[in-house]
Amino acid sequence: MMTKQKTEYLNIRLSPDIKALIKTAAESERRSISNFIECLVVEYSEKKQLINPESSSEK
């Protein structure tokens, strides 16, 4: 399966506590922060039926 090229940027402001929590969670799954957040968004979108689970490229 061919992955889509990542060309978009998203800059957000977080509290240091939330940033540390995201970093710890990503490391526990051996993912980058970017990939971890991407997976969270895909899982949330599937759960809320915003996208079809078969159409998502990563889990």
Biopython code that builds the backbone (N, CA, C, O; Angstrom):
import numpy as np
from Bio.PDB.StructureBuilder import StructureBuilder

atoms = [
    (1, "MET", "N", (0.838, -1.178, 0.000)),
    (1, "MET", "CA", (0.000, 0.000, 0.000)),
    (1, "MET", "C", (0.882, 1.240, 0.000)),
    (1, "MET", "O", (1.815, 1.340, 0.797)),
    (2, "MET", "N", (0.598, 2.172, -0.875)),
    (2, "MET", "CA", (1.373, 3.398, -0.973)),
    (2, "MET", "C", (0.854, 4.415, 0.037)),
    (2, "MET", "O", (-0.355, 4.622, 0.143)),
    (3, "THR", "N", (1.758, 5.050, 0.776)),
    (3, "THR", "CA", (1.342, 6.044, 1.752)),
    (3, "THR", "C", (1.260, 7.415, 1.093)),
    (3, "THR", "O", (1.972, 7.698, 0.129)),
    (4, "LYS", "N", (0.396, 8.248, 1.619)),
    (4, "LYS", "CA", (0.248, 9.597, 1.093)),
    (4, "LYS", "C", (1.417, 10.450, 1.544)),
    (4, "LYS", "O", (1.908, 10.314, 2.665)),
    (5, "GLN", "N", (1.857, 11.329, 0.658)),
    (5, "GLN", "CA", (2.949, 12.233, 0.991)),
    (5, "GLN", "C", (2.452, 13.266, 1.998)),
    (5, "GLN", "O", (1.367, 13.826, 1.841)),
    (6, "LYS", "N", (3.236, 13.506, 3.010)),
    (6, "LYS", "CA", (2.859, 14.464, 4.046)),
    (6, "LYS", "C", (3.416, 15.830, 3.681)),
    (6, "LYS", "O", (4.629, 16.041, 3.668)),
    (7, "THR", "N", (2.506, 16.755, 3.383)),
    (7, "THR", "CA", (2.924, 18.084, 2.946)),
    (7, "THR", "C", (2.343, 19.195, 3.802)),
    (7, "THR", "O", (2.678, 20.361, 3.593)),
    (8, "GLU", "N", (1.485, 18.871, 4.757)),
    (8, "GLU", "CA", (0.815, 19.880, 5.571)),
    (8, "GLU", "C", (1.483, 19.999, 6.944)),
    (8, "GLU", "O", (2.008, 19.026, 7.485)),
    (9, "TYR", "N", (1.448, 21.204, 7.484)),
    (9, "TYR", "CA", (1.992, 21.484, 8.808)),
    (9, "TYR", "C", (0.865, 21.943, 9.730)),
    (9, "TYR", "O", (-0.093, 22.577, 9.290)),
    (10, "LEU", "N", (0.993, 21.616, 11.001)),
    (10, "LEU", "CA", (0.040, 22.060, 12.009)),
    (10, "LEU", "C", (0.831, 22.499, 13.233)),
    (10, "LEU", "O", (1.533, 21.698, 13.850)),
    (11, "ASN", "N", (0.715, 23.752, 13.570)),
    (11, "ASN", "CA", (1.407, 24.292, 14.751)),
    (11, "ASN", "C", (0.369, 24.546, 15.831)),
    (11, "ASN", "O", (-0.634, 25.220, 15.595)),
    (12, "ILE", "N", (0.615, 24.002, 17.017)),
    (12, "ILE", "CA", (-0.310, 24.194, 18.129)),
    (12, "ILE", "C", (0.461, 24.599, 19.374)),
    (12, "ILE", "O", (1.652, 24.318, 19.506)),
    (13, "ARG", "N", (-0.242, 25.265, 20.287)),
    (13, "ARG", "CA", (0.356, 25.635, 21.571)),
    (13, "ARG", "C", (-0.244, 24.729, 22.628)),
    (13, "ARG", "O", (-1.458, 24.534, 22.684)),
    (14, "LEU", "N", (0.625, 24.176, 23.467)),
    (14, "LEU", "CA", (0.219, 23.263, 24.533)),
    (14, "LEU", "C", (0.887, 23.661, 25.833)),
    (14, "LEU", "O", (1.913, 24.341, 25.843)),
    (15, "SER", "N", (0.297, 23.232, 26.912)),
    (15, "SER", "CA", (0.972, 23.411, 28.197)),
    (15, "SER", "C", (2.131, 22.411, 28.248)),
    (15, "SER", "O", (2.082, 21.372, 27.589)),
    (16, "PRO", "N", (3.162, 22.717, 29.021)),
    (16, "PRO", "CA", (4.282, 21.780, 29.140)),
    (16, "PRO", "C", (3.848, 20.400, 29.639)),
    (16, "PRO", "O", (4.414, 19.389, 29.223)),
    (17, "ASP", "N", (2.857, 20.348, 30.518)),
    (17, "ASP", "CA", (2.381, 19.061, 31.035)),
    (17, "ASP", "C", (1.769, 18.201, 29.938)),
    (17, "ASP", "O", (2.029, 17.000, 29.866)),
    (18, "ILE", "N", (0.957, 18.815, 29.087)),
    (18, "ILE", "CA", (0.320, 18.059, 27.994)),
    (18, "ILE", "C", (1.377, 17.606, 26.991)),
    (18, "ILE", "O", (1.324, 16.477, 26.503)),
    (19, "LYS", "N", (2.327, 18.468, 26.682)),
    (19, "LYS", "CA", (3.396, 18.088, 25.746)),
    (19, "LYS", "C", (4.186, 16.895, 26.289)),
    (19, "LYS", "O", (4.502, 15.965, 25.548)),
    (20, "ALA", "N", (4.497, 16.928, 27.568)),
    (20, "ALA", "CA", (5.240, 15.826, 28.184)),
    (20, "ALA", "C", (4.418, 14.540, 28.158)),
    (20, "ALA", "O", (4.960, 13.460, 27.920)),
    (21, "LEU", "N", (3.121, 14.654, 28.400)),
    (21, "LEU", "CA", (2.249, 13.484, 28.364)),
    (21, "LEU", "C", (2.191, 12.876, 26.969)),
    (21, "LEU", "O", (2.250, 11.656, 26.817)),
    (22, "ILE", "N", (2.076, 13.721, 25.952)),
    (22, "ILE", "CA", (2.069, 13.231, 24.561)),
    (22, "ILE", "C", (3.387, 12.550, 24.235)),
    (22, "ILE", "O", (3.400, 11.482, 23.622)),
    (23, "LYS", "N", (4.499, 13.159, 24.641)),
    (23, "LYS", "CA", (5.828, 12.585, 24.379)),
    (23, "LYS", "C", (5.972, 11.223, 25.045)),
    (23, "LYS", "O", (6.462, 10.278, 24.426)),
    (24, "THR", "N", (5.552, 11.115, 26.294)),
    (24, "THR", "CA", (5.634, 9.846, 27.022)),
    (24, "THR", "C", (4.772, 8.778, 26.373)),
    (24, "THR", "O", (5.205, 7.637, 26.217)),
    (25, "ALA", "N", (3.547, 9.144, 25.991)),
    (25, "ALA", "CA", (2.639, 8.195, 25.351)),
    (25, "ALA", "C", (3.192, 7.728, 24.004)),
    (25, "ALA", "O", (3.127, 6.541, 23.684)),
    (26, "ALA", "N", (3.734, 8.653, 23.220)),
    (26, "ALA", "CA", (4.302, 8.296, 21.917)),
    (26, "ALA", "C", (5.497, 7.362, 22.089)),
    (26, "ALA", "O", (5.625, 6.373, 21.367)),
    (27, "GLU", "N", (6.359, 7.671, 23.032)),
    (27, "GLU", "CA", (7.527, 6.823, 23.278)),
    (27, "GLU", "C", (7.120, 5.431, 23.733)),
    (27, "GLU", "O", (7.770, 4.447, 23.379)),
    (28, "SER", "N", (6.042, 5.339, 24.521)),
    (28, "SER", "CA", (5.609, 4.026, 25.014)),
    (28, "SER", "C", (5.109, 3.133, 23.881)),
    (28, "SER", "O", (5.098, 1.908, 24.005)),
    (29, "GLU", "N", (4.696, 3.755, 22.778)),
    (29, "GLU", "CA", (4.251, 2.993, 21.603)),
    (29, "GLU", "C", (5.302, 2.981, 20.500)),
    (29, "GLU", "O", (5.048, 2.518, 19.388)),
    (30, "ARG", "N", (6.477, 3.491, 20.821)),
    (30, "ARG", "CA", (7.586, 3.563, 19.868)),
    (30, "ARG", "C", (7.185, 4.282, 18.580)),
    (30, "ARG", "O", (7.453, 3.817, 17.472)),
    (31, "ARG", "N", (6.537, 5.428, 18.765)),
    (31, "ARG", "CA", (6.098, 6.257, 17.645)),
    (31, "ARG", "C", (6.682, 7.654, 17.809)),
    (31, "ARG", "O", (7.063, 8.064, 18.905)),
    (32, "SER", "N", (6.740, 8.369, 16.696)),
    (32, "SER", "CA", (7.071, 9.790, 16.793)),
    (32, "SER", "C", (5.840, 10.508, 17.331)),
    (32, "SER", "O", (4.733, 9.972, 17.286)),
    (33, "ILE", "N", (6.031, 11.702, 17.830)),
    (33, "ILE", "CA", (4.893, 12.482, 18.316)),
    (33, "ILE", "C", (3.912, 12.723, 17.172)),
    (33, "ILE", "O", (2.700, 12.603, 17.352)),
    (34, "SER", "N", (4.430, 13.057, 16.017)),
    (34, "SER", "CA", (3.580, 13.307, 14.856)),
    (34, "SER", "C", (2.744, 12.081, 14.504)),
    (34, "SER", "O", (1.536, 12.193, 14.293)),
    (35, "ASN", "N", (3.376, 10.921, 14.440)),
    (35, "ASN", "CA", (2.656, 9.700, 14.101)),
    (35, "ASN", "C", (1.666, 9.322, 15.192)),
    (35, "ASN", "O", (0.573, 8.842, 14.891)),
    (36, "PHE", "N", (2.024, 9.528, 16.441)),
    (36, "PHE", "CA", (1.130, 9.222, 17.541)),
    (36, "PHE", "C", (-0.150, 10.059, 17.450)),
    (36, "PHE", "O", (-1.253, 9.530, 17.583)),
    (37, "ILE", "N", (0.005, 11.365, 17.223)),
    (37, "ILE", "CA", (-1.158, 12.245, 17.114)),
    (37, "ILE", "C", (-1.993, 11.870, 15.889)),
    (37, "ILE", "O", (-3.222, 11.870, 15.952)),
    (38, "GLU", "N", (-1.333, 11.554, 14.783)),
    (38, "GLU", "CA", (-2.043, 11.135, 13.573)),
    (38, "GLU", "C", (-2.890, 9.891, 13.854)),
    (38, "GLU", "O", (-4.047, 9.822, 13.437)),
    (39, "CYS", "N", (-2.329, 8.928, 14.546)),
    (39, "CYS", "CA", (-3.075, 7.705, 14.889)),
    (39, "CYS", "C", (-4.254, 8.016, 15.802)),
    (39, "CYS", "O", (-5.331, 7.446, 15.631)),
    (40, "LEU", "N", (-4.068, 8.914, 16.772)),
    (40, "LEU", "CA", (-5.172, 9.304, 17.650)),
    (40, "LEU", "C", (-6.318, 9.911, 16.853)),
    (40, "LEU", "O", (-7.483, 9.599, 17.097)),
    (41, "VAL", "N", (-5.989, 10.773, 15.907)),
    (41, "VAL", "CA", (-7.020, 11.434, 15.100)),
    (41, "VAL", "C", (-7.754, 10.415, 14.232)),
    (41, "VAL", "O", (-8.977, 10.478, 14.103)),
    (42, "VAL", "N", (-7.021, 9.484, 13.641)),
    (42, "VAL", "CA", (-7.661, 8.457, 12.807)),
    (42, "VAL", "C", (-8.569, 7.578, 13.659)),
    (42, "VAL", "O", (-9.706, 7.313, 13.268)),
    (43, "GLU", "N", (-8.095, 7.124, 14.804)),
    (43, "GLU", "CA", (-8.911, 6.281, 15.685)),
    (43, "GLU", "C", (-10.162, 7.022, 16.151)),
    (43, "GLU", "O", (-11.250, 6.446, 16.167)),
    (44, "TYR", "N", (-10.021, 8.280, 16.527)),
    (44, "TYR", "CA", (-11.165, 9.082, 16.961)),
    (44, "TYR", "C", (-12.172, 9.233, 15.818)),
    (44, "TYR", "O", (-13.379, 9.099, 16.015)),
    (45, "SER", "N", (-11.653, 9.512, 14.628)),
    (45, "SER", "CA", (-12.521, 9.707, 13.467)),
    (45, "SER", "C", (-13.273, 8.440, 13.106)),
    (45, "SER", "O", (-14.436, 8.503, 12.709)),
    (46, "GLU", "N", (-12.632, 7.300, 13.237)),
    (46, "GLU", "CA", (-13.313, 6.021, 12.998)),
    (46, "GLU", "C", (-14.388, 5.780, 14.056)),
    (46, "GLU", "O", (-15.502, 5.367, 13.736)),
    (47, "LYS", "N", (-14.046, 6.040, 15.311)),
    (47, "LYS", "CA", (-14.984, 5.828, 16.412)),
    (47, "LYS", "C", (-16.232, 6.695, 16.253)),
    (47, "LYS", "O", (-17.344, 6.244, 16.525)),
    (48, "LYS", "N", (-16.047, 7.923, 15.819)),
    (48, "LYS", "CA", (-17.161, 8.858, 15.633)),
    (48, "LYS", "C", (-17.790, 8.729, 14.239)),
    (48, "LYS", "O", (-18.673, 9.507, 13.875)),
    (49, "GLN", "N", (-17.334, 7.755, 13.479)),
    (49, "GLN", "CA", (-17.833, 7.478, 12.131)),
    (49, "GLN", "C", (-17.681, 8.688, 11.203)),
    (49, "GLN", "O", (-18.539, 8.947, 10.359)),
    (50, "LEU", "N", (-16.602, 9.406, 11.368)),
    (50, "LEU", "CA", (-16.291, 10.514, 10.481)),
    (50, "LEU", "C", (-15.608, 10.023, 9.210)),
    (50, "LEU", "O", (-15.686, 10.658, 8.159)),
    (51, "ILE", "N", (-14.930, 8.865, 9.331)),
    (51, "ILE", "CA", (-14.307, 8.217, 8.174)),
    (51, "ILE", "C", (-14.605, 6.728, 8.246)),
    (51, "ILE", "O", (-14.926, 6.192, 9.307)),
    (52, "ASN", "N", (-14.494, 6.081, 7.116)),
    (52, "ASN", "CA", (-14.678, 4.640, 7.024)),
    (52, "ASN", "C", (-13.384, 3.960, 7.465)),
    (52, "ASN", "O", (-12.322, 4.297, 6.943)),
    (53, "PRO", "N", (-13.432, 3.010, 8.413)),
    (53, "PRO", "CA", (-12.196, 2.356, 8.883)),
    (53, "PRO", "C", (-11.347, 1.774, 7.765)),
    (53, "PRO", "O", (-10.120, 1.767, 7.866)),
    (54, "GLU", "N", (-11.975, 1.287, 6.701)),
    (54, "GLU", "CA", (-11.202, 0.710, 5.590)),
    (54, "GLU", "C", (-10.456, 1.776, 4.801)),
    (54, "GLU", "O", (-9.491, 1.466, 4.102)),
    (55, "SER", "N", (-10.894, 3.038, 4.905)),
    (55, "SER", "CA", (-10.247, 4.090, 4.125)),
    (55, "SER", "C", (-9.026, 4.679, 4.811)),
    (55, "SER", "O", (-8.242, 5.379, 4.169)),
    (56, "SER", "N", (-8.846, 4.413, 6.100)),
    (56, "SER", "CA", (-7.689, 4.935, 6.813)),
    (56, "SER", "C", (-6.459, 4.101, 6.471)),
    (56, "SER", "O", (-6.527, 2.875, 6.383)),
    (57, "SER", "N", (-5.340, 4.784, 6.281)),
    (57, "SER", "CA", (-4.132, 4.092, 5.851)),
    (57, "SER", "C", (-3.291, 3.593, 7.012)),
    (57, "SER", "O", (-2.468, 2.697, 6.826)),
    (58, "GLU", "N", (-3.474, 4.154, 8.225)),
    (58, "GLU", "CA", (-2.662, 3.750, 9.369)),
    (58, "GLU", "C", (-3.558, 3.475, 10.553)),
    (58, "GLU", "O", (-4.655, 4.021, 10.665)),
    (59, "LYS", "N", (-3.074, 2.620, 11.435)),
    (59, "LYS", "CA", (-3.761, 2.346, 12.695)),
    (59, "LYS", "C", (-2.781, 2.341, 13.816)),
    (59, "LYS", "O", (-3.160, 2.128, 14.967)),
]
sb = StructureBuilder()
sb.init_structure("model")
sb.init_model(0)
sb.init_chain("A")
sb.init_seg("    ")
for serial, (resi, resn, name, xyz) in enumerate(atoms, 1):
    if name == "N":
        sb.init_residue(resn, " ", resi, " ")
    sb.init_atom(name, np.array(xyz, "f"), 0.0, 1.0, " ", f" {name:<3s}", serial, name[0])
structure = sb.get_structure()
